[in-house]
Amino acid sequence: MTDEYRTIASRSEGLYKDKGSKFLAFALPVDNLEDVQQELEQFRKSYFDARHICYAYTLGLEGEQYRANDDGEPSGTAGRPILGQIRSFGLINVLVVVVRYFGGVLLGTGGLTSAYKTAAAAALSNARVLEKTLDAQISLSFEYPYTNEVMSIIKDCGAQIIHPQYEELCSMDLQIRLSKVEELKERLSKVDSLLIKNNE
């Protein structure tokens, strides 16, 4: 199972012009559908005078949640090429919005597809890409004499310690990559007196 993914650090922008039409492109990091809806509402308010506000997004570790919206452009000429660019950059948890101001000259379906693709690519090219991991949180408790053994296992597995308390009965929370959870639990299970609890 993979626990790594690529997303963007912050909002970035791009611009494409063709025959008087302006395509303003924006790439934004999003974590869920609520983020997507909030961002889209903001765009509709800010660019209320635009002819079209087209977008695409991908969510989930495999990009399994996605949508492409043409907002009145001919079917498949806007949302799909935007989505194609998000995928070709290998990104997830990203929303790309392209705002079009019509310039008076029709571009045809080929011209539109190319314009939305180019605008989306411009915004994504200007973004700083982040490599992220999906992590799990685990709580531990163990008797003080086993501290060195526990700390050695934690270090080997690359877990991060949060809120440690070193008393007669020690406790701490750990943050660890999903792919390392089973190895960590397996090794810790051999430590006497140690209790593990998964945090949701």
N, C-alpha and C positions, 0 to 999 in steps of 0.2 A: 504493500500500500504506500502510495506517495504521500508525504506530508509537506511538500514544498510547493510553493506557487509564486507566480510573478504578478505584481500589481504596480500601481503608480503611487508616488509619494504624495503628490498634491495636484491641484488643478493646473492644467496647461492649456494653451490656446493655439489655434492655427487659422489661417485665412487663405481662401482661394477665390479668384475672380474670373468670370468668363462671360463675355458679351454683355457686360453691364450688371449681371447678377453677382451678388456677393454671398459667399458661403463662410459664415463665422463658425469655427469648430471649437468645441470645448471637451476636454477629457477630464473626468473626475473619478477619484476613488470612492467606492460605495461598499457598504458591508451587507446590505439587505434591501428588500423591496421598499421599506419605509424611506430609506435614504434616497432611492431612485425617485419615488413619488415626490418627496420634498424638493429635490433638485429640479425636477421637471416643472413643478408648480412655480418655482422661482423664475425659471426661464420664460414661462408663459407670461408672467407679470412683467419681467424686464424687457422682453422683446415682443410685446403685444402687437406691434405694428409690422412684424415680419410676415411674409407670405406662408412660410412653412417652418416648423420646428421638428425636425426629424431626429431620431435617436436609435441607439442600440445599446444593450448592456449584456454582460455575462456575470453570473454569480455562482458561488459554490466551487469546491476544490477542483472539480473537473469542468467547470463552466457549464454545468448541467442545467442551470436556470438561465434562460436567455430570452431576449425579445428584440425584434427589429420593427420599427414603426416608420411608415412612409409619410404620415401626416398629410395625405391628400396628393402627394406626388404619384405619378404612375407606378403601379404595383412593382415592387422589386428594384426600383431605381435609387432608393435612398437608404432605407433601414438595412437592407441586405449588404450593400457595399460597405456601410459603416461597421456592421457586425464582422464582416470579412476582415477588415483591418484590425479590429481588436484581436481576432483569432490569429491573424498572421504575425502579430507582435507577441503572441503567446501570453496574453494577459487575462486575468480574471478579476472579479470584483471591481469592474470598471464600467462607467457610463460615458458614452460619447454622444454629444448633442451637436447637431449641425443646424444653424439658423440660416435660412435663405431669405435674402431680399431680392425680389425679382427685378431684373433690369430691363424688361420690355421685349426681350428677344427669346423665343423658345429655343431650348437647347436640344430637344429630342431625347429619346430614352437613353441612347448611348452617351450623349453629352452629360446628361444628369447623373448617370451611373458613375462616370469618370469624375465628375465634379465632387460628388459626395465622398467617393473613395479617396480622392486627393486631399480634400479638406480634413477628413478624419485622420489620414496618415500624417498630415502636417501637425495636428494637435498631439498625436501620440508620439511623434518624433521629438517634440519639445518636452515630453514628460520625462521625469526621472523615474526609472524603473527600480522597484524594490524586490528583492528576493525574500520571501517570508516563509515561515514554517507554521504549521498548525500544532499547537501545544495542548497538553493536558495538565491539570493540576491534581496533585496528590497530597494528602496529609499523612504524616507519620507520627507515631509516638513510640518511644523506646527508653529503656533504662540507661542511665548515664554511663555506666562502664562500657557500653557498646558504641559510644560516640565515634571513636576513631574508625572502627569497622564500617559504620554507617556512612561517615564522611568520605571514606575511600571509595565506596560503591557509588555514591552520588557524584563524585568527581569523575570517575571512570565513565559514567553514563552521560555526563555533560548536563546534568540537571542544575537548575538555578534554585537556590534556597531563598525562601521568603518567610518572614516572621519566625526566626528560630528562637526557641526558649530552652536554655540549658539549665535544667534543675535535676532533682533526683529522678523525675520522669521527664525526659526531654520531648519536645514536640516541634514540628516545623511543617511548613507547606513547601512543596516543590513544584516548579514549572519545568516540564520536560517535553521534548518533541514526541508526537504520537508514535512514531516508529520505534522509539526507545522505551516505551512504557512497559512492554512485556519483559524485556531484559532486566529493567530496573526492579520490577516486582519479583521476578524469579530470584534475583540475587539477594534482595532484601528479605525474602521469605525464609532464608537460611539463618537470619540473625535472630537469636533468642529474644523473646519478650517484645519483638517489634510488631506493631499493628499498623495496617495501611487502610486508608479510606480514600476512595475516589471522590473528587469534588466535581460537581456538574457545573 
